Amino acid sequence: MSMEYYAFVPRDALPAGAEWQDAITRLGFPILLDPGFDPGAASGFCRMSVDGKNAGCEIDTDLDSVAELAKAYPTLDGKALEGAAVISFRFGGDMLAGACAFAAAAALVQHHRAVFYDPQEDAVIKDAGTLVSTAREFLSQQ
């Protein structure tokens, strides 16, 4: 079963790959994005490494779905940023993939003004601390 989560990033705060990597590193995660990763064009599996182990998760960037998602998830109404890019994160039962997704999302929330949405819990998260804790929990279970 795969899980999907969303980060809404103001378009003027959408980082380049190196900036996103820097934000992940500043949070203290041993996770490295693929050096050629382009967040603005992300579509599909994003290769990463965790302490040198192959890992990753699906990351898709969509510049036009905020209104559609706000309709689909009423909790987002008024909370999703107008004109934001939507970055979706998907992964299955792999703990490293979960750690990659949550660490990457935490970096966006902490350093790039993103708002995170968990549709499974119908929760909007604006504080990176919860996401950091979840990523660390995934890492501890690998």
MOFEN-V258156 format. One record per helix or strand of 3 or more residues. SS is the DSSP state (h for helix, s for strand). FROM is the first residue (numbers start at 1). LEN is the number of residues. If there is no record, write none. Layout:
ss-><SS/SS>
from-><FROM/FROM>
len-><LEN/LEN>
//
This chain:
ss-><s/h/h/s/h/s/s/h/h/s/h/s/s/h>
from-><3/11/17/31/39/45/53/66/74/84/95/115/123/128>
len-><8/3/10/3/3/6/10/7/3/8/17/4/3/13>
//
